[in-house]
Amino acid sequence: MDDIEGKILSNKSIAPGYCLLRVRLSGSMGVVRPGQFIMMKIPDGGVFLRRPFSIYDYQKGVLTIMYKVVGKGTEQLSKAIKDTPVLTLGPLGKWFVLDKRRVPVVVAGGIGFAGVYALIKKLHGKASIFFGCSTKDEVVLLKDAMPFHPLIATLDGSYGFRGNVIQLLKKHLNGLKDKNVEVFTCGPDNMVKSLKGLIEPHGIPCQVLLEERMACGMGLCFGCVKKTTDVQEPYKRVCKEGPVFDLWEISL
């Protein structure tokens, strides 16, 4: 797989510490499925080596990613201006698989929303959406999903439910568990652990998109392994065997 050249169309701050980047690609990425990711770099960008980003959206040759500024690489990316050249490798990784017999429930926390938005868009209102963040300032991350009526939790109670997203989901669980649901999730490790504890007694299936640092994105460096319940091969590469896994196969 070769890099696809591109140029930045826009790169704007959408909330404190969060940005939305749009890139016009010079070639097609082919079929892109919800949950997949890309590796991106700015040529001659100094500290900005390849970084993994969930594919937020892709249409008509325009790739969109939502990212959080958390280190030198993403800080440099946040300063990139229109027409800056970029190199993109993707789409990469495994994706969310839908079962038409089940009712989808999407649970996301913070920047984890970037990993599930493509799925939400594909489902077009057929999913119950639960989102958690710190304050109302981060609710803007859900702008594109607002037509689908997400239920929102903020830790400080400044918008929607006061508490975390798993506490919010718990309030609605009785109405969901009898509907043959399947959960799709992406978010911080603590959120995923809490989700697992909540739904495990009910035997609810769940697919999780794991957030993990990656160096190559193609399974060559084994720098993003995650322990699983597979006795024969317990350590799986998030970039290759994931980033989407069956929650019940992951050791948390």
matplotlib code that plots the C-alpha trace (Angstrom):
import matplotlib.pyplot as plt

x = [0.0, 1.4, 0.9, -1.7, -0.6, -3.0, -3.4, -5.1, -8.4, -9.2, -7.9, -9.9, -10.4, -13.9, -13.6, -10.8, -8.1, -10.0, -9.7, -11.3, -9.1, -10.2, -7.8, -8.2, -6.5, -4.9, -6.1, -8.9, -8.7, -11.1, -13.8, -13.7, -15.6, -16.7, -13.9, -11.0, -8.1, -5.3, -1.7, -0.8, 2.3, 3.5, 6.5, 9.6, 7.5, 10.2, 8.7, 5.5, 6.0, 3.1, 0.2, -3.0, -6.4, -9.8, -11.5, -14.3, -15.6, -14.6, -16.5, -15.7, -11.9, -12.1, -10.9, -12.0, -10.5, -11.3, -8.4, -7.4, -4.2, -2.3, 1.4, 4.0, 2.8, -0.9, 0.2, 2.2, -0.7, -3.0, -0.9, -0.8, -2.5, -4.5, -2.6, 0.0, 0.9, 0.3, 0.8, -1.9, -1.8, -5.1, -7.7, -6.2, -7.4, -10.6, -14.0, -17.3, -19.5, -23.2, -25.8, -29.1, -30.9, -29.6, -30.5, -27.3, -26.3, -23.3, -21.4, -18.5, -16.5, -14.5, -12.5, -13.8, -16.6, -14.3, -14.0, -17.8, -19.2, -18.8, -20.8, -23.5, -23.7, -24.1, -26.8, -28.6, -30.8, -31.1, -28.8, -29.3, -26.3, -24.8, -21.9, -19.9, -17.5, -16.2, -18.2, -20.7, -17.7, -17.1, -20.7, -19.9, -18.0, -21.4, -22.6, -22.9, -24.7, -27.2, -29.9, -29.8, -30.7, -27.8, -28.1, -25.3, -23.6, -21.2, -19.1, -19.8, -23.5, -23.2, -25.2, -27.5, -27.0, -24.7, -22.1, -20.3, -21.7, -21.8, -24.0, -26.2, -26.4, -27.2, -30.4, -31.6, -30.3, -33.6, -35.3, -32.5, -31.5, -34.8, -34.4, -31.7, -29.1, -25.4, -23.1, -20.4, -18.0, -14.9, -13.4, -10.9, -9.9, -11.7, -14.9, -14.6, -13.9, -17.0, -19.1, -17.9, -18.8, -22.3, -23.3, -21.5, -24.2, -26.7, -24.7, -24.9, -22.5, -20.1, -17.6, -14.9, -12.6, -9.4, -7.4, -3.7, -0.4, 0.9, 4.2, 3.7, 0.0, 0.6, 1.5, 5.2, 6.6, 4.4, 4.3, 0.6, -0.1, -3.1, -3.6, -6.6, -8.2, -6.8, -4.8, -2.8, -2.0, -2.8, -1.3, -3.0, -1.8, -4.4, -3.4, -3.7, -6.1, -8.0, -8.6, -12.1, -12.4, -15.0, -15.0, -15.2, -11.9, -10.0, -8.2, -9.1]
y = [0.0, 3.4, 6.8, 9.1, 12.7, 15.4, 19.0, 20.5, 22.2, 23.3, 22.7, 24.4, 24.3, 23.2, 23.0, 23.7, 21.1, 19.6, 20.1, 19.1, 18.5, 18.2, 17.0, 16.8, 13.6, 13.2, 9.6, 7.3, 5.5, 2.9, 1.4, 2.9, 1.2, 2.5, 1.9, 2.0, 4.5, 6.2, 7.0, 10.6, 12.7, 16.1, 15.6, 17.4, 18.1, 17.8, 16.0, 15.1, 11.4, 9.2, 9.4, 7.2, 8.9, 7.4, 8.1, 10.6, 10.9, 10.3, 11.3, 12.6, 12.5, 14.5, 12.9, 14.3, 13.5, 14.8, 14.9, 16.0, 17.9, 15.7, 15.9, 17.4, 15.6, 16.7, 20.2, 20.7, 19.3, 21.8, 24.6, 23.4, 25.8, 25.4, 23.8, 22.2, 18.9, 15.7, 12.0, 9.6, 5.8, 3.9, 2.8, 0.5, -2.0, -4.0, -2.3, -2.5, -5.3, -4.9, -7.6, -6.6, -8.8, -6.5, -3.0, -0.8, 1.2, 3.5, 4.6, 7.1, 9.3, 12.4, 12.1, 8.5, 10.0, 10.4, 6.7, 6.0, 8.9, 7.1, 4.2, 6.6, 8.2, 4.8, 3.8, 7.1, 7.3, 3.6, 3.7, 4.9, 7.2, 7.9, 10.4, 11.6, 14.5, 16.9, 20.1, 21.7, 23.1, 19.6, 19.0, 20.7, 17.6, 16.0, 18.7, 16.3, 13.7, 16.1, 15.2, 11.7, 12.9, 11.6, 11.4, 13.4, 13.3, 15.9, 15.4, 18.9, 18.8, 21.8, 20.0, 17.1, 14.4, 15.1, 12.2, 10.0, 8.3, 4.8, 6.2, 7.7, 4.4, 2.5, 4.7, 3.5, -0.1, -1.7, -0.2, -1.5, -4.9, -6.6, -5.2, -7.6, -4.8, -4.7, -2.1, -0.3, 1.8, 3.9, 5.9, 6.0, 2.7, 3.5, 4.1, 0.8, -1.1, 0.4, -0.4, -4.0, -4.3, -2.8, -5.0, -8.2, -9.6, -9.1, -10.9, -8.0, -8.3, -5.4, -4.3, -1.9, 0.4, 0.5, 3.7, 2.9, 4.5, 3.1, 3.5, 1.8, 1.1, -2.1, -4.7, -4.7, -3.2, -4.9, -1.6, -1.6, -5.0, -5.6, -8.7, -10.8, -14.0, -16.0, -18.8, -19.6, -16.0, -13.8, -10.6, -8.9, -5.9, -3.1, -1.8, -5.2, -7.5, -4.4, -1.6, -3.0, -6.1, -8.1, -6.6, -10.0, -11.0, -8.1, -8.3, -5.2]
z = [0.0, -1.0, 0.5, -1.1, -1.5, -0.4, 0.5, 3.5, 2.6, 6.2, 9.7, 12.4, 16.1, 17.0, 20.8, 23.3, 22.3, 19.4, 15.7, 12.5, 9.5, 5.8, 3.2, -0.6, -1.7, -5.1, -5.4, -4.2, -0.9, -2.3, 0.0, 3.5, 6.3, 9.7, 12.3, 9.9, 10.3, 8.4, 9.1, 8.2, 8.1, 6.9, 4.7, 6.2, 9.2, 11.8, 14.8, 13.0, 12.2, 11.1, 13.4, 13.4, 13.0, 12.8, 9.5, 10.5, 7.0, 3.4, 0.3, -3.1, -2.5, 0.7, 3.9, 7.2, 10.6, 14.1, 16.5, 19.9, 20.5, 23.0, 22.0, 19.8, 16.7, 16.9, 18.2, 15.0, 12.9, 14.5, 13.2, 9.6, 7.2, 4.0, 1.1, 3.4, 1.7, 3.6, 3.0, 3.9, 4.2, 4.4, 4.9, 7.5, 10.0, 10.8, 10.9, 12.7, 11.4, 11.6, 12.4, 10.9, 13.5, 16.3, 17.4, 17.4, 20.5, 20.1, 23.3, 23.0, 25.2, 24.2, 21.1, 20.9, 19.0, 16.0, 15.8, 15.7, 13.7, 10.4, 11.8, 13.2, 9.7, 8.0, 10.4, 9.7, 12.8, 13.5, 16.5, 20.1, 20.8, 24.2, 24.5, 27.4, 27.8, 30.5, 29.9, 27.5, 25.5, 24.1, 23.1, 19.8, 18.8, 18.2, 15.8, 12.8, 14.9, 16.5, 13.9, 15.3, 18.8, 21.0, 24.7, 26.3, 29.7, 31.1, 34.2, 35.5, 34.6, 32.4, 29.6, 29.7, 32.3, 35.2, 35.4, 33.0, 29.9, 31.5, 34.3, 31.7, 29.8, 33.0, 33.4, 30.0, 30.1, 31.2, 28.1, 25.8, 27.0, 25.9, 22.3, 21.1, 21.1, 20.2, 21.5, 19.5, 21.5, 21.5, 24.3, 27.2, 28.8, 32.1, 30.1, 28.3, 31.5, 33.1, 30.1, 30.2, 33.9, 33.2, 30.2, 31.0, 33.4, 30.5, 27.9, 25.5, 22.5, 22.0, 19.5, 20.7, 18.7, 20.7, 21.0, 20.9, 19.9, 16.6, 14.9, 11.5, 11.3, 9.3, 11.9, 11.2, 14.4, 17.0, 18.9, 19.5, 20.9, 23.3, 25.5, 24.6, 25.9, 22.9, 24.6, 21.4, 20.5, 23.4, 22.1, 19.1, 17.1, 17.3, 13.9, 12.1, 14.1, 15.2, 15.9, 16.2, 18.5, 20.2, 23.7, 25.3, 23.7, 25.2, 28.6, 30.5]

ax = plt.figure().add_subplot(projection="3d")
ax.plot(x, y, z, "-o")
ax.set_aspect("equal")
plt.show()
